[in-house]
Amino acid sequence: MKQLEGKRIFVTGGGGALGRASSLLFSREGAMVSVVDINTEAAEETVRMITAQGGTAVAIIADVSDETQVQRAVGEAVDAFGGLDTLFNNAGIMPHQDKSFLDADLDQWHFISNVNLHSTMLCSKYAVPHIANEGGGAVVNMSSFLAVIGCTYPQDAYAASKGAISSLTRSMAVQLGSKNIRVNALAPGPIMTAHVEQFFPDPEARRIRLERVPLARFGVPEDAAGLACFLASEAASWITGQIIVLDGGISSNYL
Ligand SMILES: NC(=O)c1ccc[n+]([C@@H]2O[C@H](COP(=O)([O-])OP(=O)(O)OC[C@H]3O[C@@H](n4cnc5c(N)ncnc54)[C@H](O)[C@@H]3O)[C@@H](O)[C@H]2O)c1
């Protein structure tokens, strides 16, 4: 039996590294996937990849920080598959200019909060009533290990947005338990994607970071996809309100 047989899943940022790996896994596990992204080409490529592996998916183009667009996107997903069972609030940004609060630019701070945090609230606001209509389901949010530990090289707007997502996750879980909707979050450490690679420009920078990783490697998108799939599935049916760290052990290591 596949883990997500017949489930209808709304994946934000489904054209990106973790969103694509997750969408592909959800599809292999039997789900129908709404691949939601601001980037048309990326969303359509994920849909092509899902179709190529024999799955069913639709590309929905929306800015998930915009309330009108989120409302429309959720409507399109419900129309496409006749309902909604699972929401994966994965879309997020981590601009390189985001450093310390001491020299933060307020417009950029708002932008990061809008895309990371406010989108999580907005997509949940419009998707959860549909999930409740189905008798329950799951919401999976995307936090970060930077919501759990500080960093010598700060990314304060990002870390603050992810900390708020962790808090929102717990509050949503408490409110939605009676509707049989579980709400959990992933909190990944550095996962090697094209974007994260730019933070480690040379082999020495990578070596220094890896010294702190008990499992001695960076994450891969499939690590996040596997946990998101588990949290969305019945195997996690008694888990809610949890922020689950996957970071190769970094946050357990006092170096
Ligand atoms: N890669 C990592 O190391 C890492 C670690 C911890 C958490 N995360 C989180 O995982 C999530 C995915 O990260 P990723 O590494 O796959 O990044 P990514 O840049 O590859 O993917 C993000 C996707 O979100 C989309 N997106 C951005 N703004 C959007 C908006 N306003 N509306 C709709 N879509 C939008 C982008 O177009 C992109 O396809 C993010 O929330 C990120 O913060 C990543």
The ligand as an SDF file (V2000), in Angstrom:
LIG
                    3D

 44 48  0  0  0  0  0  0  0  0999 V2000
   17.8520   24.2660    1.2490 N   0  0  0  0  0  0  0  0  0  0  0  0
   18.0590   24.3110    2.5640 C   0  0  0  0  0  0  0  0  0  0  0  0
   19.1870   24.1380    3.0450 O   0  0  0  0  0  0  0  0  0  0  0  0
   16.9250   24.5820    3.4980 C   0  0  0  0  0  0  0  0  0  0  0  0
   17.1350   24.4010    4.8810 C   0  0  0  0  0  0  0  0  0  0  0  0
   16.0990   24.6630    5.7650 C   0  0  0  0  0  0  0  0  0  0  0  0
   14.8730   25.0640    5.2710 C   0  0  0  0  0  0  0  0  0  0  0  0
   14.7000   25.2410    3.9290 N   0  0  0  0  0  0  0  0  0  0  0  0
   13.4100   25.7070    3.4690 C   0  0  0  0  0  0  0  0  0  0  0  0
   12.8740   24.8040    2.5180 O   0  0  0  0  0  0  0  0  0  0  0  0
   12.0240   25.5210    1.6270 C   0  0  0  0  0  0  0  0  0  0  0  0
   12.4230   25.2090    0.2070 C   0  0  0  0  0  0  0  0  0  0  0  0
   13.7720   25.6000    0.0430 O   0  0  0  0  0  0  0  0  0  0  0  0
   14.6220   25.2000   -1.2430 P   0  0  0  0  0  0  0  0  0  0  0  0
   16.0040   24.9760   -0.7670 O   0  0  0  0  0  0  0  0  0  0  0  0
   13.9350   24.1370   -2.0180 O   0  0  0  0  0  0  0  0  0  0  0  0
   14.5880   26.5840   -2.0330 O   0  0  0  0  0  0  0  0  0  0  0  0
   14.3350   26.8630   -3.5850 P   0  0  0  0  0  0  0  0  0  0  0  0
   14.7360   28.2820   -3.8060 O   0  0  0  0  0  0  0  0  0  0  0  0
   14.9890   25.8180   -4.4200 O   0  0  0  0  0  0  0  0  0  0  0  0
   12.7670   26.6950   -3.7420 O   0  0  0  0  0  0  0  0  0  0  0  0
   11.8620   27.6420   -3.2730 C   0  0  0  0  0  0  0  0  0  0  0  0
   10.7140   27.7300   -4.2580 C   0  0  0  0  0  0  0  0  0  0  0  0
    9.7460   28.6630   -3.7350 O   0  0  0  0  0  0  0  0  0  0  0  0
    9.3070   29.4590   -4.8110 C   0  0  0  0  0  0  0  0  0  0  0  0
    8.8330   30.7500   -4.2940 N   0  0  0  0  0  0  0  0  0  0  0  0
    9.5890   31.7540   -3.7870 C   0  0  0  0  0  0  0  0  0  0  0  0
    8.8060   32.7910   -3.4630 N   0  0  0  0  0  0  0  0  0  0  0  0
    7.5350   32.4330   -3.7780 C   0  0  0  0  0  0  0  0  0  0  0  0
    6.2880   33.0890   -3.6920 C   0  0  0  0  0  0  0  0  0  0  0  0
    6.1810   34.3340   -3.2150 N   0  0  0  0  0  0  0  0  0  0  0  0
    5.1870   32.4420   -4.1200 N   0  0  0  0  0  0  0  0  0  0  0  0
    5.2800   31.1730   -4.6190 C   0  0  0  0  0  0  0  0  0  0  0  0
    6.4390   30.5020   -4.7270 N   0  0  0  0  0  0  0  0  0  0  0  0
    7.5430   31.1370   -4.3140 C   0  0  0  0  0  0  0  0  0  0  0  0
   10.5230   29.6260   -5.7160 C   0  0  0  0  0  0  0  0  0  0  0  0
   10.1500   30.0200   -7.0210 O   0  0  0  0  0  0  0  0  0  0  0  0
   11.1430   28.2400   -5.6280 C   0  0  0  0  0  0  0  0  0  0  0  0
   10.6400   27.3970   -6.6410 O   0  0  0  0  0  0  0  0  0  0  0  0
   12.1440   26.9910    2.0180 C   0  0  0  0  0  0  0  0  0  0  0  0
   11.0750   27.3590    2.8750 O   0  0  0  0  0  0  0  0  0  0  0  0
   13.4480   27.0450    2.7670 C   0  0  0  0  0  0  0  0  0  0  0  0
   13.5090   28.1150    3.6860 O   0  0  0  0  0  0  0  0  0  0  0  0
   15.6880   25.0010    3.0400 C   0  0  0  0  0  0  0  0  0  0  0  0
  1  2  1  0
  2  3  2  0
  2  4  1  0
  4  5  1  0
  4 44  2  0
  5  6  2  0
  6  7  1  0
  7  8  2  0
  8  9  1  0
  8 44  1  0
  9 10  1  0
  9 42  1  0
 10 11  1  0
 11 12  1  0
 11 40  1  0
 12 13  1  0
 13 14  1  0
 14 15  2  0
 14 16  1  0
 14 17  1  0
 17 18  1  0
 18 19  2  0
 18 20  1  0
 18 21  1  0
 21 22  1  0
 22 23  1  0
 23 24  1  0
 23 38  1  0
 24 25  1  0
 25 26  1  0
 25 36  1  0
 26 27  1  0
 26 35  1  0
 27 28  2  0
 28 29  1  0
 29 30  1  0
 29 35  2  0
 30 31  1  0
 30 32  2  0
 32 33  1  0
 33 34  2  0
 34 35  1  0
 36 37  1  0
 36 38  1  0
 38 39  1  0
 40 41  1  0
 40 42  1  0
 42 43  1  0
M  CHG  2   8   1  16  -1
M  END
$$$$
